[in-house]
Amino acid sequence: MINIKILKLASDTKYLGLTNKYTHKITAKNKTCGDKIKLEIIVKKDKISLIKYDTESCVYCQASASLLANYLKSSSVKSFKKNFKILNDSISENKIPKKFKFINILINNKNKNRYNCIMLPFTALSKALNV
């Protein structure tokens, strides 16, 4: 059964919907389950000023995209690159640092088989930004 908090995250539509205004754009697909995400990102002077997304995906990917968009508010590309590496490394070691506690609701032992769904927005953004 899916946690009600995850459903609330997935239903947050603040950053949902593409605008066709972007400096970076990407479409990524999870080969394991077929989830698909499209991202439009506006980067100005190394700052991510806007991220919009659209998905054809499960609730875990939708919740992850919402978390990512909220996390990135005015973040720098350099900061994202650094933090993406730390997050990726920590997930593989099952030791997520406190600064990534926002994603703990998604990444836990109950959902570890959904890891690729959860990380799809993050990996798509890293590819769009050439991380």
MOMORA-V731393 format. One line per field, one symbol per residue. ss: DSSP state (@ for helix, = for strand, . for the rest). psi: psi as a letter, one per 20 degrees, with the letter a starting at -180 (. if undefined). burial: I if it has 24 or more other C-alpha atoms within 12 Angstrom, else O. A space follows every 10 residues. Layout:
ss: ???
psi: ???
burial: ???
This chain:
ss: ...@@@@@@@ .....=.... ...======. .....===== ====..==== ======..@@ @@@@@@@@@@ @....=@@@@ @@@@@@@@@@ @@.....@@@ @@@.....@@ @@@@@@@@@@ @@@@@@@@.. .
psi: ppphhghggh iojhjppqik oqhqqqpqpo hgiiqqqpqp ppppljpohq pqrpqnrrhg gggggggggh hiokqqgggg gghggggggh ghjknpqhik hhihhhorhh jhijghghig hghgghhhjl .
burial: OOOOOIOOII OOOOIIOIOO OOOIIIIIII OOOOIIIIII IIIOOOOIII IIIIIIIIII IIIIIIIIII IIIOIOIOOI IOIIOOIIOO IOOOOIOOOO OIIIIIIOOO OOOIIIIIII IIIIIIOIIO O
